[in-house]
Amino acid sequence: MLDPKYVPLFVGGFLAYIALMIFVGWISSRGKSDGQNFLTGGANLGFFLIFCTVGATMIGTGSSMGAISNGYNGGWAGAIYGLGASTGILSMLLFVKIRKKNFLTMSEEAQYYYGGKKIVRQVMGFMMFIIEIVWLGNHMNGGSKYLAYITGLDDVLCKVITVLAFAVYVFIGGYMAVVVTDAVQFCVIVAGFALIAIKAIPAAGGYANIAATFEAAGKPGAMGFYGLATYGVMPAIALVLSTYMGVIGTPTHRTRIYTSANEKTAKKAFLTSGTMLFFWSFVTAIIGMSAFTIATMKNETLASSDYAFSFMATHVLGPVFGLLLMIAGLSATMSSGDSDAISGVTILLTDVYPSVTGKTIKEEDYPKYSRIALVVTLGAAFLITLFVNDVITYIQYVVGSLLPGVAVCMFMGRLWKRATWQGGLAAIGSGTVFGVIYLLSSGVQTWVTSNLGGAAVPATIISLVFGVVVSLITPEDTTPEEERAAAVYAARQGK
């Protein structure tokens, strides 16, 4: 915990910042929050907003908490998460052509790939909602870490505050509020993290002193290529694959395609964001390894390596300015959380609700039902946070075990014409079943983690094998594109 005398400064700044986000969200969403526009922001967003919302989400909890934590523990290993994130975002270029179909959700896209079969949409809709809850839990967990470090408040209370922080402006303004506040937060995040990174190495006594500190700590390999000698090759592969499949299998990033002005806009935004994320990954590693060195010099031991960014903000920049940049760190988690929240709401209302009830929501009722769905989604995600703690472990264990099946299904549908709807469901089912077994069986988890670094590698292989084999033994789908698209639009109406 920080010196108590500085806590009021942070709390005051944080409340003022949230008030600003609420105001920006309200102003930006006026006239664009009626009907389905509440969920899409008008589906005509330009390059700047798409680029900023992608960047703000990806330089979020995983980067500000997890990657810097890895840098604290393993030097250049702090860049591994960013490698997976950047390649995942760049791979989204394979899917931008779907923009011309005017789909609303990833479930609709999957239904289109697999012959317009409604069962694919239903299964995918359920999985997408679960995945968004999983990601939301991660962001809530990350945000609460910042608050706990500063205030010393109970962990559960910090999670409640984090939820309320970004939920308010999403509740008021919908998707348009999300992307515009993401743009503001993206600028704050980049400026804050870049300033810390610039000061980090000099504050740590130079790069040579950082290397000497890690060597003295018995981690000389941390200064090598991606810190593999310390982190381990298989754990690194598992983390990259977990992050990569997490990007491909997460609905949030597809929403950026569906709501962009056109295919060209989406392509430019993903290309720019992915490239930026690759170079940004080294910034997070620098902050993390510098934090370890400075903490060692001060004979301080952090209660959790997830506090590395918080430590750097308040020790390198001083309490007053550092606390302001702590708000930038909290922005990173909020900008990730708000995007996943609105995506979860969209999936619940346009995929899950029609599938379960056979009815659709009236256009004028979307804002009301969206707000109800937001409360349900955030409540479910909050419950998950009560059982998790470490950010990178969360990504490597939970995300790495549950998302590969969905990602493989999407890759097969997009890239392999011989893929059948049965094969797509087999990929999802086999990957998910393995992931659940991995999470629930300590014996399986121990063996897989020890030998394969995590669940992502075996989950991906199992999903791919089942998806390919089942597709090859089932009849090829020859449904014309027009009929597939028509089936998607009909399912959207609950037919």
C-alpha positions in Angstrom: 0.0 0.0 0.0 1.1 3.6 -0.7 1.7 6.1 2.0 -1.8 6.9 3.3 -1.4 10.7 2.9 -1.4 10.3 -0.9 -4.5 8.1 -1.1 -7.0 11.1 -1.1 -5.1 12.5 -4.1 -5.5 9.3 -6.1 -9.2 8.9 -5.1 -9.9 12.5 -6.1 -8.1 12.2 -9.4 -9.8 8.8 -10.1 -13.3 10.2 -9.4 -12.6 13.2 -11.6 -11.4 10.9 -14.4 -14.4 8.7 -14.2 -16.7 11.8 -14.3 -14.8 12.9 -17.4 -15.4 9.5 -19.1 -19.1 9.6 -18.2 -19.4 13.1 -19.7 -17.4 12.1 -22.9 -19.5 8.9 -23.2 -22.8 10.8 -22.9 -21.8 13.6 -25.3 -20.4 11.2 -27.9 -23.5 8.8 -27.8 -26.2 11.4 -28.3 -28.2 10.5 -31.3 -26.3 7.2 -31.7 -27.8 5.2 -28.8 -31.3 4.5 -30.2 -32.3 1.0 -31.1 -29.5 -1.3 -32.3 -27.2 1.8 -32.5 -26.8 1.4 -28.8 -24.9 -1.8 -29.6 -23.1 -0.7 -32.8 -22.6 3.1 -32.5 -24.1 3.4 -36.0 -21.7 0.8 -37.5 -19.9 3.5 -39.5 -16.8 4.1 -37.4 -13.6 5.6 -39.0 -10.0 4.5 -38.7 -9.0 6.6 -35.7 -11.8 5.2 -33.4 -11.3 1.6 -34.5 -7.5 1.9 -34.1 -7.8 3.5 -30.7 -10.4 1.0 -29.4 -8.2 -2.0 -30.6 -5.1 -0.4 -29.1 -6.7 0.5 -25.8 -8.1 -3.0 -25.4 -4.9 -4.8 -26.2 -2.7 -2.5 -24.1 -5.1 -3.4 -21.3 -5.0 -5.8 -18.4 -2.8 -8.4 -20.0 -0.2 -5.8 -21.0 -0.3 -3.4 -18.1 -0.5 -6.2 -15.5 0.5 -9.5 -16.9 3.3 -8.5 -19.4 4.9 -6.1 -16.9 4.7 -8.8 -14.3 6.5 -11.2 -16.6 9.1 -8.6 -17.2 9.5 -8.3 -13.4 10.0 -12.0 -13.0 11.8 -12.9 -16.2 13.3 -9.9 -18.0 12.6 -9.9 -21.7 10.0 -12.5 -21.1 7.8 -9.5 -20.5 7.5 -9.2 -24.3 6.1 -12.7 -24.9 2.5 -11.7 -24.2 2.8 -8.8 -26.7 4.2 -11.2 -29.3 1.0 -13.3 -29.1 -1.2 -10.2 -29.0 0.3 -8.5 -32.0 0.3 -11.6 -34.2 -3.3 -12.3 -33.2 -4.4 -8.8 -34.2 -2.5 -9.0 -37.5 -4.2 -12.3 -38.2 -7.5 -10.6 -37.9 -6.7 -9.3 -41.4 -7.8 -12.7 -42.6 -11.4 -12.0 -41.5 -12.0 -8.3 -42.5 -13.8 -9.3 -45.8 -16.8 -10.3 -43.7 -17.6 -6.6 -43.1 -19.7 -6.4 -46.3 -22.2 -8.9 -44.9 -23.2 -6.5 -42.2 -23.2 -9.1 -39.4 -23.5 -8.0 -35.7 -21.8 -10.8 -33.9 -19.1 -13.5 -34.2 -21.9 -16.1 -33.9 -23.5 -14.8 -37.1 -20.2 -15.0 -38.8 -19.7 -18.6 -37.7 -23.2 -19.5 -38.9 -22.4 -18.0 -42.3 -19.2 -20.0 -42.6 -20.9 -23.3 -41.8 -23.8 -23.4 -44.3 -26.1 -21.0 -42.4 -26.8 -23.8 -39.8 -28.7 -22.3 -36.9 -27.2 -24.8 -34.4 -23.7 -23.3 -35.1 -25.0 -19.9 -34.2 -26.7 -21.2 -31.0 -23.6 -23.1 -29.8 -21.3 -20.3 -30.7 -23.5 -17.7 -29.1 -23.4 -19.6 -25.8 -19.6 -20.0 -26.0 -19.1 -16.3 -26.9 -21.1 -15.1 -23.9 -19.0 -17.4 -21.6 -15.8 -16.1 -23.2 -16.7 -12.5 -22.7 -17.5 -13.2 -19.1 -14.1 -14.9 -18.7 -12.3 -11.8 -20.2 -14.4 -9.4 -18.1 -13.4 -11.3 -15.0 -9.7 -10.8 -16.0 -10.1 -7.1 -16.4 -11.9 -6.6 -13.2 -9.2 -8.6 -11.4 -6.5 -6.4 -13.0 -8.3 -3.1 -12.1 -8.7 -4.2 -8.5 -4.9 -4.7 -8.3 -4.3 -1.0 -8.9 -6.9 0.0 -6.3 -5.6 -2.4 -3.8 -2.0 -1.2 -4.2 -3.0 2.4 -3.7 -5.7 2.2 -1.1 -5.1 -1.1 0.8 -8.8 -1.8 0.6 -10.3 -5.3 0.6 -9.8 -7.1 -2.7 -13.5 -7.8 -3.2 -14.4 -4.1 -2.6 -11.7 -3.1 -5.1 -13.3 -5.3 -7.7 -16.7 -3.8 -7.0 -15.3 -0.3 -7.5 -13.6 -1.4 -10.8 -16.8 -2.8 -12.2 -18.8 0.3 -11.3 -16.0 2.6 -12.8 -16.5 1.5 -16.4 -20.0 0.2 -16.2 -21.5 3.6 -15.6 -20.5 5.2 -19.0 -21.3 1.9 -20.9 -24.7 1.9 -19.2 -25.4 5.4 -20.3 -24.0 5.6 -23.8 -23.6 2.0 -25.2 -21.0 1.2 -27.9 -20.4 4.7 -29.0 -19.5 5.7 -25.4 -17.1 2.7 -25.4 -15.1 3.6 -28.5 -14.9 7.3 -27.8 -13.8 6.9 -24.2 -11.4 4.2 -25.4 -9.8 6.8 -27.7 -9.3 9.2 -24.8 -8.0 6.4 -22.6 -5.7 5.1 -25.3 -3.9 8.5 -25.5 -3.6 8.5 -21.7 -2.3 5.0 -21.6 0.3 5.5 -24.3 1.6 8.8 -22.8 1.8 7.4 -19.3 3.4 4.1 -20.1 5.9 5.7 -22.6 7.0 8.3 -19.9 7.6 5.5 -17.4 9.5 3.5 -19.9 11.7 6.4 -20.8 12.6 7.0 -17.2 12.7 3.3 -16.2 16.2 2.2 -17.3 18.0 5.3 -16.0 16.2 5.0 -12.7 17.3 1.4 -12.5 21.0 2.4 -12.9 21.3 1.6 -16.6 20.8 -1.6 -18.6 24.1 -3.1 -17.4 22.8 -2.8 -13.8 19.5 -4.4 -14.7 21.4 -7.4 -16.3 23.7 -7.6 -13.3 20.7 -7.6 -10.9 18.9 -10.4 -12.7 22.2 -12.4 -12.9 22.7 -11.9 -9.1 19.2 -13.2 -8.6 20.0 -16.4 -10.4 18.2 -15.4 -13.6 21.0 -14.6 -16.2 18.8 -16.0 -19.0 16.2 -13.3 -18.4 18.4 -10.9 -20.5 18.5 -13.3 -23.5 16.1 -13.8 -26.4 12.6 -13.3 -24.9 14.0 -14.4 -21.6 13.4 -18.0 -22.7 16.3 -19.4 -20.6 14.4 -18.2 -17.5 10.8 -18.4 -18.6 11.1 -21.7 -20.5 10.4 -22.5 -24.2 7.2 -24.5 -23.7 5.6 -22.0 -21.3 6.5 -19.2 -23.7 4.9 -21.1 -26.6 1.8 -21.8 -24.5 1.5 -18.1 -23.5 1.9 -16.9 -27.1 -0.7 -19.4 -28.3 -3.1 -18.6 -25.4 -2.9 -14.9 -26.3 -3.1 -15.5 -30.0 -6.1 -17.8 -29.8 -7.6 -15.5 -27.3 -7.6 -12.7 -29.9 -9.0 -14.9 -32.7 -11.6 -16.5 -30.4 -12.8 -13.3 -28.7 -15.9 -11.5 -30.0 -14.7 -8.1 -29.1 -12.2 -7.9 -32.0 -14.8 -9.1 -34.5 -17.1 -6.2 -33.3 -14.4 -3.8 -34.6 -14.9 -5.3 -38.0 -18.7 -5.2 -37.9 -18.8 -1.6 -36.7 -16.1 -0.1 -39.0 -17.1 2.1 -41.9 -15.9 -0.5 -44.4 -13.4 -3.3 -45.0 -10.6 -0.9 -45.9 -11.0 0.9 -42.6 -10.9 -2.3 -40.6 -7.9 -3.6 -42.4 -5.9 -0.4 -41.9 -6.8 -0.3 -38.2 -5.8 -3.9 -37.5 -2.5 -3.6 -39.5 -1.5 -0.4 -37.6 -2.6 -1.7 -34.2 -0.8 -5.1 -34.7 2.4 -3.5 -35.7 2.3 -1.0 -32.8 1.6 -3.8 -30.3 4.7 -5.7 -31.4 7.0 -2.8 -30.6 5.0 -1.9 -27.5 5.6 -5.4 -26.1 9.2 -4.4 -25.5 8.1 -1.3 -23.6 6.2 -3.5 -21.1 9.3 -5.7 -20.7 11.5 -2.7 -20.0 9.1 -1.4 -17.3 8.9 -4.8 -15.6 12.6 -5.6 -15.5 13.4 -2.0 -14.3 10.8 -2.5 -11.5 12.6 -5.6 -10.4 15.9 -3.9 -10.4 14.7 -0.8 -8.5 12.8 -2.9 -6.0 16.0 -5.0 -5.4 18.0 -1.8 -4.9 15.5 -0.6 -2.4 15.4 -4.0 -0.7 11.6 -4.1 -1.3 9.6 -7.2 -2.1 6.3 -6.7 -3.9 3.4 -8.7 -2.5 2.6 -9.6 -6.1 4.5 -9.1 -9.3 1.2 -7.7 -10.7 2.0 -4.6 -8.7 5.1 -3.9 -10.8 3.6 -1.1 -12.8 2.0 0.5 -9.8 5.4 0.3 -8.1 7.1 2.0 -11.0 4.5 4.7 -11.3 4.9 5.8 -7.7 8.6 5.2 -7.2 10.1 6.4 -10.5 7.9 9.4 -11.1 7.2 10.4 -7.5 3.9 10.2 -5.6 1.9 13.1 -7.2 2.7 12.5 -10.9 3.0 8.8 -10.4 -0.6 8.6 -9.0 -1.8 10.4 -12.1 -0.2 7.7 -14.2 -1.7 5.1 -12.0 -5.0 6.3 -13.4 -3.5 5.6 -16.8 -2.9 2.0 -15.7 -6.4 1.8 -14.4 -7.5 3.1 -17.8 -5.9 0.2 -19.4 -8.1 -2.3 -17.5 -11.2 -0.2 -18.0 -10.7 0.2 -21.7 -10.4 -3.5 -22.0 -13.4 -4.2 -19.8 -15.8 -1.8 -21.4 -15.3 -3.3 -24.9 -15.8 -6.9 -23.6 -18.9 -5.7 -21.6 -20.7 -4.3 -24.7 -19.7 -7.3 -26.8 -21.1 -9.6 -24.2 -24.4 -7.6 -24.1 -24.6 -7.7 -27.9 -24.2 -11.5 -28.0 -26.7 -12.0 -25.2 -29.4 -10.0 -26.9 -28.8 -10.9 -30.6 -27.7 -14.5 -30.3 -28.6 -16.1 -27.0 -32.0 -14.5 -26.4 -33.5 -15.3 -29.8 -32.1 -18.8 -29.7 -33.6 -19.5 -26.3 -37.0 -17.7 -26.7 -37.6 -17.7 -30.4 -38.3 -14.0 -30.2 -36.5 -10.9 -31.0 -36.3 -7.6 -29.2 -38.2 -4.6 -30.6 -35.9 -1.9 -32.1 -37.1 0.7 -29.6 -36.5 -1.7 -26.6 -32.8 -2.3 -27.3 -31.4 0.4 -25.0 -33.5 -0.8 -22.1 -32.8 -4.5 -22.5 -29.1 -3.8 -23.2 -28.8 -2.1 -19.8 -30.5 -5.1 -18.1 -28.1 -7.4 -20.0 -25.1 -5.3 -19.0 -26.0 -5.8 -15.3 -26.4 -9.5 -15.7 -23.1 -9.8 -17.7 -21.1 -7.8 -15.2 -22.6 -9.7 -12.3 -21.6 -13.0 -13.7 -18.1 -11.8 -14.5 -17.7 -10.4 -11.0 -18.5 -13.9 -9.5 -15.6 -15.4 -11.5 -13.2 -12.8 -10.1 -13.7 -14.2 -6.7 -11.8 -17.3 -7.7 -8.9 -15.8 -9.6 -5.9 -13.7 -8.7 -2.8 -13.6 -11.0 -3.4 -12.0 -14.4 -1.0 -13.9 -16.6 -1.8 -17.2 -14.9 -5.5 -16.4 -15.6 -4.7 -15.9 -19.3 -2.5 -19.0 -19.5 -4.9 -21.3 -17.6 -8.4 -20.1 -18.2 -8.2 -18.4 -21.6 -5.7 -20.9 -22.9 -8.0 -23.8 -22.1 -11.4 -22.5 -23.2 -10.7 -20.4 -26.3 -8.6 -22.6 -28.7 -11.6 -24.7 -29.8 -13.6 -21.6 -30.8 -10.6 -20.1 -32.6 -9.9 -23.3 -34.5 -13.6 -23.4 -35.6 -13.4 -19.8 -36.9 -10.1 -20.5 -38.8 -11.5 -23.7 -40.4 -14.7 -21.9 -41.5 -12.9 -19.0 -43.0 -9.9 -20.8 -44.6 -11.1 -24.4 -45.5 -14.0 -24.8 -47.9 -14.3 -28.5 -47.0 -15.1 -27.7 -43.3 -18.6 -28.8 -42.3 -20.8 -27.6 -39.5 -20.3 -31.0 -37.8 -16.6 -30.4 -37.9 -16.9 -26.9 -36.6 -18.9 -28.1 -33.6 -16.5 -31.0 -33.1 -13.6 -28.5 -32.9 -15.5 -26.4 -30.3 -16.7 -29.4 -28.3 -13.4 -31.3 -28.1 -11.4 -28.2 -27.3 -13.9 -27.1 -24.6 -14.2 -30.5 -23.0 -10.4 -30.8 -22.8 -10.2 -27.3 -21.3 -12.8 -28.1 -18.7 -11.0 -31.3 -17.7 -7.7 -29.3 -17.5 -9.2 -26.8 -15.2 -11.0 -29.2 -13.0 -8.5 -32.0 -12.7 -5.4 -31.1 -10.7 -3.5 -34.2 -12.0 -4.1 -33.3 -15.7 -3.3 -29.7 -15.0 0.0 -30.5 -13.3 1.1 -32.8 -16.1 0.1 -30.6 -19.0 1.6 -27.5 -17.4 4.8 -29.2 -16.5 5.3 -30.7 -20.0 3.5 -28.4 -22.4 3.6 -25.1 -20.6 -0.2 -24.8 -20.4 -3.5 -26.0 -22.0 -3.3 -23.9 -25.2 -1.0 -26.3 -27.2 -2.9 -29.5 -26.5 -6.3 -27.8 -26.7 -5.4 -26.4 -30.2 -4.2 -29.7 -31.5 -7.2 -31.6 -30.1 -9.6 -29.1 -31.6 -7.9 -29.2 -35.0 -7.7 -32.9 -35.2 -11.4 -33.4 -34.3 -12.5 -30.6 -36.5 -10.6 -31.9 -39.6 -11.5 -35.6 -39.1 -15.2 -35.0 -38.5 -15.4 -32.6 -41.5 -13.8 -35.2 -43.8 -16.3 -38.0 -42.7 -19.4 -35.8 -43.1 -21.0 -34.6 -46.3 -19.5 -31.4 -47.9 -21.7 -28.3 -47.5 -22.5 -26.7 -50.9 -25.0 -24.1 -49.7 -24.6 -20.9 -51.8 -23.4 -17.8 -50.1 -26.7 -16.0 -50.6 -28.6 -18.7 -48.8 -26.1 -18.7 -46.0 -26.4 -15.0 -45.5 -30.2 -15.2 -45.7 -30.2 -17.9 -43.0 -28.2 -15.6 -40.7 -30.5 -12.7 -41.2 -33.5 -14.9 -40.5 -32.0 -16.3 -37.3 -31.4 -12.7 -36.2 -35.2 -12.3 -36.3 -35.7 -15.5 -34.2 -36.9 -17.6 -37.2 
